Amino acid sequence: MLVKWEDRIFKLFIFWYICGVILLGFDLLPSWLEWANAFFLILAGTLGFLYLWRRFGPAIGGSIGVLIFFSTFIVEWAGADSGFLFGSYDYTDRFAPNVFGVPIAIGFAWLMVMATSHVIARWIVPGGGFLYAVTGGIAAVIIDLIIDPVAYKVKGYWLWEDTGFYYDIPWTNFTGWFIVAFILHLILDAAFKKQRLEVSAGQAEKRMALLYVLMIALFVLLGLINGLWLAAFLTSILTAAIVVLAWKRRPQ
Protein backbone atom coordinates (compact mmCIF):
# COMPACT_ATOMS: atom_id res chain seq x y z
CA MET A 1 0.00 0.00 0.00
CA LEU A 2 2.81 2.42 0.92
CA VAL A 3 4.60 1.67 -2.36
CA LYS A 4 1.45 2.47 -4.34
CA TRP A 5 0.98 5.79 -2.55
CA GLU A 6 4.64 6.65 -3.08
CA ASP A 7 4.29 5.97 -6.80
CA ARG A 8 1.12 8.07 -6.96
CA ILE A 9 2.71 10.99 -5.16
CA PHE A 10 5.77 10.78 -7.40
CA LYS A 11 3.58 10.86 -10.52
CA LEU A 12 1.67 13.84 -9.07
CA PHE A 13 4.99 15.55 -8.35
CA ILE A 14 6.17 15.03 -11.95
CA PHE A 15 2.86 16.42 -13.24
CA TRP A 16 3.10 19.39 -10.89
CA TYR A 17 6.74 19.86 -11.91
CA ILE A 18 5.91 20.01 -15.63
CA CYS A 19 3.08 22.46 -14.95
CA GLY A 20 5.46 24.55 -12.86
CA VAL A 21 8.11 24.67 -15.58
CA ILE A 22 5.51 25.87 -18.08
CA LEU A 23 3.79 28.41 -15.82
CA LEU A 24 6.96 29.80 -14.25
CA GLY A 25 9.08 29.54 -17.39
CA PHE A 26 6.63 31.61 -19.41
CA ASP A 27 5.57 33.82 -16.47
CA LEU A 28 2.00 32.51 -16.62
CA LEU A 29 1.50 31.81 -12.91
CA PRO A 30 -1.46 33.91 -11.67
CA SER A 31 -1.32 35.43 -8.19
CA TRP A 32 -4.17 33.26 -6.93
CA LEU A 33 -2.07 30.16 -7.72
CA GLU A 34 0.95 31.17 -5.61
CA TRP A 35 0.01 28.47 -3.09
CA ALA A 36 1.11 25.91 -5.70
CA ASN A 37 4.76 26.72 -4.92
CA ALA A 38 4.38 25.65 -1.29
CA PHE A 39 2.41 22.59 -2.33
CA PHE A 40 5.22 21.68 -4.73
CA LEU A 41 7.76 21.62 -1.89
CA ILE A 42 5.33 19.70 0.31
CA LEU A 43 5.11 17.02 -2.39
CA ALA A 44 8.91 16.87 -2.68
CA GLY A 45 9.29 16.65 1.10
CA THR A 46 6.68 13.93 1.31
CA LEU A 47 8.65 11.89 -1.21
CA GLY A 48 11.75 12.39 0.93
CA PHE A 49 9.88 11.24 4.03
CA LEU A 50 8.50 8.16 2.30
CA TYR A 51 11.99 7.29 1.08
CA LEU A 52 13.34 7.44 4.63
CA TRP A 53 10.34 5.41 5.88
CA ARG A 54 10.92 2.62 3.38
CA ARG A 55 14.71 2.91 3.37
CA PHE A 56 15.20 2.50 7.12
CA GLY A 57 11.86 0.95 8.11
CA PRO A 58 8.82 2.58 9.79
CA ALA A 59 10.33 2.92 13.26
CA ILE A 60 13.76 4.38 12.44
CA GLY A 61 12.91 5.99 9.10
CA GLY A 62 9.70 7.53 10.37
CA SER A 63 11.43 8.83 13.51
CA ILE A 64 14.26 10.37 11.47
CA GLY A 65 11.76 11.99 9.11
CA VAL A 66 9.85 13.54 12.03
CA LEU A 67 13.15 14.63 13.61
CA ILE A 68 14.29 16.33 10.41
CA PHE A 69 10.98 18.14 9.98
CA PHE A 70 10.66 19.49 13.52
CA SER A 71 14.35 20.14 14.22
CA THR A 72 14.80 22.18 11.04
CA PHE A 73 11.52 23.98 11.65
CA ILE A 74 12.70 24.96 15.13
CA VAL A 75 16.10 26.06 13.82
CA GLU A 76 14.42 28.12 11.09
CA TRP A 77 12.10 29.69 13.69
CA ALA A 78 15.09 30.55 15.87
CA GLY A 79 16.86 32.01 12.85
CA ALA A 80 13.91 34.19 11.85
CA ASP A 81 13.27 35.20 15.46
CA SER A 82 16.81 35.97 16.63
CA GLY A 83 19.21 35.50 13.71
CA PHE A 84 20.46 32.23 15.19
CA LEU A 85 22.89 30.29 12.96
CA PHE A 86 21.73 31.55 9.55
CA GLY A 87 21.70 35.29 10.05
CA SER A 88 18.94 37.85 10.49
CA TYR A 89 15.95 37.39 8.18
CA ASP A 90 12.14 37.42 8.17
CA TYR A 91 9.65 35.31 6.25
CA THR A 92 6.92 37.07 4.30
CA ASP A 93 3.35 35.83 3.86
CA ARG A 94 4.01 34.88 0.22
CA PHE A 95 4.98 31.36 1.26
CA ALA A 96 2.03 30.75 3.58
CA PRO A 97 0.68 28.98 5.53
CA ASN A 98 3.04 30.04 8.31
CA VAL A 99 3.25 28.76 11.87
CA PHE A 100 5.09 30.96 14.37
CA GLY A 101 6.22 33.03 11.42
CA VAL A 102 7.80 30.09 9.56
CA PRO A 103 6.22 28.51 6.44
CA ILE A 104 5.17 24.88 6.95
CA ALA A 105 6.73 24.10 3.57
CA ILE A 106 10.19 24.80 5.01
CA GLY A 107 10.13 21.58 7.06
CA PHE A 108 9.14 19.65 3.94
CA ALA A 109 11.88 21.36 1.95
CA TRP A 110 14.46 20.13 4.47
CA LEU A 111 13.06 16.59 4.19
CA MET A 112 13.67 16.75 0.45
CA VAL A 113 17.15 18.21 0.93
CA MET A 114 18.21 15.58 3.47
CA ALA A 115 16.80 12.55 1.63
CA THR A 116 18.30 13.53 -1.72
CA SER A 117 21.67 14.67 -0.38
CA HIS A 118 21.86 11.46 1.66
CA VAL A 119 21.73 9.40 -1.53
CA ILE A 120 24.32 11.58 -3.27
CA ALA A 121 26.66 11.40 -0.28
CA ARG A 122 26.12 7.66 0.27
CA TRP A 123 26.99 6.91 -3.34
CA ILE A 124 30.19 8.97 -3.11
CA VAL A 125 31.19 7.74 0.36
CA PRO A 126 29.58 4.30 0.76
CA GLY A 127 31.41 3.65 4.00
CA GLY A 128 29.68 6.50 5.77
CA GLY A 129 31.27 8.35 8.66
CA PHE A 130 32.67 11.88 8.88
CA LEU A 131 33.48 12.23 5.17
CA TYR A 132 29.98 11.08 4.26
CA ALA A 133 28.46 13.77 6.51
CA VAL A 134 30.75 16.43 5.01
CA THR A 135 29.75 15.36 1.49
CA GLY A 136 26.08 15.43 2.45
CA GLY A 137 26.50 18.92 3.88
CA ILE A 138 28.15 20.11 0.66
CA ALA A 139 25.37 18.55 -1.45
CA ALA A 140 22.81 20.40 0.68
CA VAL A 141 24.61 23.74 0.35
CA ILE A 142 24.73 23.33 -3.44
CA ILE A 143 20.92 23.27 -3.43
CA ASP A 144 20.78 26.44 -1.35
CA LEU A 145 23.17 28.27 -3.67
CA ILE A 146 20.28 28.54 -6.15
CA ILE A 147 17.19 28.23 -3.93
CA ASP A 148 18.08 31.14 -1.66
CA PRO A 149 18.79 33.75 -4.38
CA VAL A 150 15.62 32.79 -6.28
CA ALA A 151 13.42 32.69 -3.17
CA TYR A 152 14.84 36.01 -1.92
CA LYS A 153 15.43 38.08 -5.05
CA VAL A 154 12.72 36.69 -7.34
CA LYS A 155 9.90 35.30 -5.22
CA GLY A 156 10.26 37.41 -2.07
CA TYR A 157 9.57 34.52 0.30
CA TRP A 158 11.91 36.00 2.90
CA LEU A 159 13.82 39.21 3.47
CA TRP A 160 17.42 39.34 4.66
CA GLU A 161 18.29 42.00 7.21
CA ASP A 162 21.97 41.07 7.09
CA THR A 163 23.87 41.30 3.82
CA GLY A 164 26.66 39.56 1.94
CA PHE A 165 28.58 39.49 -1.33
CA TYR A 166 26.45 36.69 -2.84
CA TYR A 167 23.18 38.35 -3.86
CA ASP A 168 23.12 40.24 -0.53
CA ILE A 169 22.83 36.94 1.35
CA PRO A 170 25.10 36.65 4.42
CA TRP A 171 27.75 33.92 4.41
CA THR A 172 26.35 32.68 7.74
CA ASN A 173 23.33 31.35 5.85
CA PHE A 174 25.44 28.87 3.91
CA THR A 175 27.59 27.87 6.88
CA GLY A 176 24.35 27.39 8.82
CA TRP A 177 22.97 25.16 6.08
CA PHE A 178 26.15 23.11 6.13
CA ILE A 179 26.14 22.73 9.93
CA VAL A 180 22.48 21.63 10.08
CA ALA A 181 22.86 19.20 7.16
CA PHE A 182 26.15 17.85 8.56
CA ILE A 183 24.60 17.06 11.96
CA LEU A 184 21.52 15.46 10.42
CA HIS A 185 23.71 13.37 8.11
CA LEU A 186 25.59 12.07 11.13
CA ILE A 187 22.23 10.91 12.50
CA LEU A 188 21.34 9.32 9.16
CA ASP A 189 24.72 7.60 9.12
CA ALA A 190 24.08 6.09 12.54
CA ALA A 191 20.68 4.85 11.34
CA PHE A 192 22.22 3.43 8.17
CA LYS A 193 24.66 1.35 10.18
CA LYS A 194 21.92 -0.01 12.46
CA GLN A 195 19.23 -0.77 9.89
CA ARG A 196 19.42 -2.97 6.83
CA LEU A 197 18.13 -1.83 3.47
CA GLU A 198 14.35 -2.19 3.40
CA VAL A 199 13.77 -1.44 -0.29
CA SER A 200 15.48 -1.87 -3.61
CA ALA A 201 18.43 0.52 -3.57
CA GLY A 202 18.34 0.92 -7.33
CA GLN A 203 14.74 2.12 -7.59
CA ALA A 204 14.45 4.13 -4.39
CA GLU A 205 17.81 5.85 -4.47
CA LYS A 206 17.76 6.66 -8.19
CA ARG A 207 14.42 8.37 -7.61
CA MET A 208 15.96 10.53 -4.88
CA ALA A 209 18.95 11.36 -7.10
CA LEU A 210 16.51 12.37 -9.84
CA LEU A 211 14.58 14.51 -7.35
CA TYR A 212 17.84 16.25 -6.39
CA VAL A 213 18.57 17.13 -10.02
CA LEU A 214 14.99 18.14 -10.86
CA MET A 215 14.68 20.51 -7.90
CA ILE A 216 17.94 22.24 -8.72
CA ALA A 217 17.12 22.37 -12.45
CA LEU A 218 13.82 24.17 -11.81
CA PHE A 219 15.45 26.84 -9.67
CA VAL A 220 18.31 27.20 -12.15
CA LEU A 221 15.70 27.85 -14.85
CA LEU A 222 14.09 30.52 -12.68
CA GLY A 223 17.51 31.99 -12.00
CA LEU A 224 18.34 32.22 -15.70
CA ILE A 225 14.97 33.75 -16.55
CA ASN A 226 15.44 36.42 -13.89
CA GLY A 227 19.07 37.22 -14.61
CA LEU A 228 20.70 35.43 -11.67
CA TRP A 229 23.54 34.30 -13.91
CA LEU A 230 26.16 33.63 -11.25
CA ALA A 231 23.83 31.53 -9.12
CA ALA A 232 22.54 29.58 -12.13
CA PHE A 233 25.94 28.76 -13.62
CA LEU A 234 27.74 28.16 -10.32
CA THR A 235 25.01 25.80 -9.13
CA SER A 236 24.86 24.02 -12.49
CA ILE A 237 28.61 23.37 -12.52
CA LEU A 238 28.71 22.16 -8.91
CA THR A 239 25.60 20.01 -9.37
CA ALA A 240 26.97 18.40 -12.52
CA ALA A 241 30.27 17.66 -10.76
CA ILE A 242 28.79 16.08 -7.63
CA VAL A 243 26.07 14.13 -9.49
CA VAL A 244 28.49 12.73 -12.07
CA LEU A 245 30.87 11.70 -9.27
CA ALA A 246 28.02 10.10 -7.35
CA TRP A 247 26.71 8.28 -10.43
CA LYS A 248 30.14 6.85 -11.25
CA ARG A 249 30.62 5.62 -7.67
CA ARG A 250 27.08 4.33 -7.10
CA PRO A 251 26.68 0.67 -6.09
CA GLN A 252 26.13 -1.60 -9.09
C-alpha positions in Angstrom: 0.0 0.0 0.0 2.8 2.4 0.9 4.6 1.7 -2.4 1.4 2.5 -4.3 1.0 5.8 -2.5 4.6 6.7 -3.1 4.3 6.0 -6.8 1.1 8.1 -7.0 2.7 11.0 -5.2 5.8 10.8 -7.4 3.6 10.9 -10.5 1.7 13.8 -9.1 5.0 15.5 -8.3 6.2 15.0 -11.9 2.9 16.4 -13.2 3.1 19.4 -10.9 6.7 19.9 -11.9 5.9 20.0 -15.6 3.1 22.5 -15.0 5.5 24.6 -12.9 8.1 24.7 -15.6 5.5 25.9 -18.1 3.8 28.4 -15.8 7.0 29.8 -14.3 9.1 29.5 -17.4 6.6 31.6 -19.4 5.6 33.8 -16.5 2.0 32.5 -16.6 1.5 31.8 -12.9 -1.5 33.9 -11.7 -1.3 35.4 -8.2 -4.2 33.3 -6.9 -2.1 30.2 -7.7 1.0 31.2 -5.6 0.0 28.5 -3.1 1.1 25.9 -5.7 4.8 26.7 -4.9 4.4 25.7 -1.3 2.4 22.6 -2.3 5.2 21.7 -4.7 7.8 21.6 -1.9 5.3 19.7 0.3 5.1 17.0 -2.4 8.9 16.9 -2.7 9.3 16.7 1.1 6.7 13.9 1.3 8.7 11.9 -1.2 11.7 12.4 0.9 9.9 11.2 4.0 8.5 8.2 2.3 12.0 7.3 1.1 13.3 7.4 4.6 10.3 5.4 5.9 10.9 2.6 3.4 14.7 2.9 3.4 15.2 2.5 7.1 11.9 1.0 8.1 8.8 2.6 9.8 10.3 2.9 13.3 13.8 4.4 12.4 12.9 6.0 9.1 9.7 7.5 10.4 11.4 8.8 13.5 14.3 10.4 11.5 11.8 12.0 9.1 9.9 13.5 12.0 13.1 14.6 13.6 14.3 16.3 10.4 11.0 18.1 10.0 10.7 19.5 13.5 14.3 20.1 14.2 14.8 22.2 11.0 11.5 24.0 11.6 12.7 25.0 15.1 16.1 26.1 13.8 14.4 28.1 11.1 12.1 29.7 13.7 15.1 30.6 15.9 16.9 32.0 12.8 13.9 34.2 11.9 13.3 35.2 15.5 16.8 36.0 16.6 19.2 35.5 13.7 20.5 32.2 15.2 22.9 30.3 13.0 21.7 31.5 9.5 21.7 35.3 10.1 18.9 37.9 10.5 15.9 37.4 8.2 12.1 37.4 8.2 9.7 35.3 6.2 6.9 37.1 4.3 3.4 35.8 3.9 4.0 34.9 0.2 5.0 31.4 1.3 2.0 30.7 3.6 0.7 29.0 5.5 3.0 30.0 8.3 3.3 28.8 11.9 5.1 31.0 14.4 6.2 33.0 11.4 7.8 30.1 9.6 6.2 28.5 6.4 5.2 24.9 6.9 6.7 24.1 3.6 10.2 24.8 5.0 10.1 21.6 7.1 9.1 19.6 3.9 11.9 21.4 1.9 14.5 20.1 4.5 13.1 16.6 4.2 13.7 16.7 0.4 17.2 18.2 0.9 18.2 15.6 3.5 16.8 12.6 1.6 18.3 13.5 -1.7 21.7 14.7 -0.4 21.9 11.5 1.7 21.7 9.4 -1.5 24.3 11.6 -3.3 26.7 11.4 -0.3 26.1 7.7 0.3 27.0 6.9 -3.3 30.2 9.0 -3.1 31.2 7.7 0.4 29.6 4.3 0.8 31.4 3.6 4.0 29.7 6.5 5.8 31.3 8.4 8.7 32.7 11.9 8.9 33.5 12.2 5.2 30.0 11.1 4.3 28.5 13.8 6.5 30.8 16.4 5.0 29.8 15.4 1.5 26.1 15.4 2.5 26.5 18.9 3.9 28.2 20.1 0.7 25.4 18.5 -1.4 22.8 20.4 0.7 24.6 23.7 0.4 24.7 23.3 -3.4 20.9 23.3 -3.4 20.8 26.4 -1.3 23.2 28.3 -3.7 20.3 28.5 -6.2 17.2 28.2 -3.9 18.1 31.1 -1.7 18.8 33.7 -4.4 15.6 32.8 -6.3 13.4 32.7 -3.2 14.8 36.0 -1.9 15.4 38.1 -5.1 12.7 36.7 -7.3 9.9 35.3 -5.2 10.3 37.4 -2.1 9.6 34.5 0.3 11.9 36.0 2.9 13.8 39.2 3.5 17.4 39.3 4.7 18.3 42.0 7.2 22.0 41.1 7.1 23.9 41.3 3.8 26.7 39.6 1.9 28.6 39.5 -1.3 26.5 36.7 -2.8 23.2 38.3 -3.9 23.1 40.2 -0.5 22.8 36.9 1.4 25.1 36.6 4.4 27.7 33.9 4.4 26.4 32.7 7.7 23.3 31.4 5.8 25.4 28.9 3.9 27.6 27.9 6.9 24.4 27.4 8.8 23.0 25.2 6.1 26.1 23.1 6.1 26.1 22.7 9.9 22.5 21.6 10.1 22.9 19.2 7.2 26.1 17.8 8.6 24.6 17.1 12.0 21.5 15.5 10.4 23.7 13.4 8.1 25.6 12.1 11.1 22.2 10.9 12.5 21.3 9.3 9.2 24.7 7.6 9.1 24.1 6.1 12.5 20.7 4.8 11.3 22.2 3.4 8.2 24.7 1.3 10.2 21.9 0.0 12.5 19.2 -0.8 9.9 19.4 -3.0 6.8 18.1 -1.8 3.5 14.3 -2.2 3.4 13.8 -1.4 -0.3 15.5 -1.9 -3.6 18.4 0.5 -3.6 18.3 0.9 -7.3 14.7 2.1 -7.6 14.4 4.1 -4.4 17.8 5.8 -4.5 17.8 6.7 -8.2 14.4 8.4 -7.6 16.0 10.5 -4.9 18.9 11.4 -7.1 16.5 12.4 -9.8 14.6 14.5 -7.4 17.8 16.2 -6.4 18.6 17.1 -10.0 15.0 18.1 -10.9 14.7 20.5 -7.9 17.9 22.2 -8.7 17.1 22.4 -12.5 13.8 24.2 -11.8 15.4 26.8 -9.7 18.3 27.2 -12.2 15.7 27.8 -14.8 14.1 30.5 -12.7 17.5 32.0 -12.0 18.3 32.2 -15.7 15.0 33.8 -16.5 15.4 36.4 -13.9 19.1 37.2 -14.6 20.7 35.4 -11.7 23.5 34.3 -13.9 26.2 33.6 -11.3 23.8 31.5 -9.1 22.5 29.6 -12.1 25.9 28.8 -13.6 27.7 28.2 -10.3 25.0 25.8 -9.1 24.9 24.0 -12.5 28.6 23.4 -12.5 28.7 22.2 -8.9 25.6 20.0 -9.4 27.0 18.4 -12.5 30.3 17.7 -10.8 28.8 16.1 -7.6 26.1 14.1 -9.5 28.5 12.7 -12.1 30.9 11.7 -9.3 28.0 10.1 -7.3 26.7 8.3 -10.4 30.1 6.9 -11.2 30.6 5.6 -7.7 27.1 4.3 -7.1 26.7 0.7 -6.1 26.1 -1.6 -9.1 
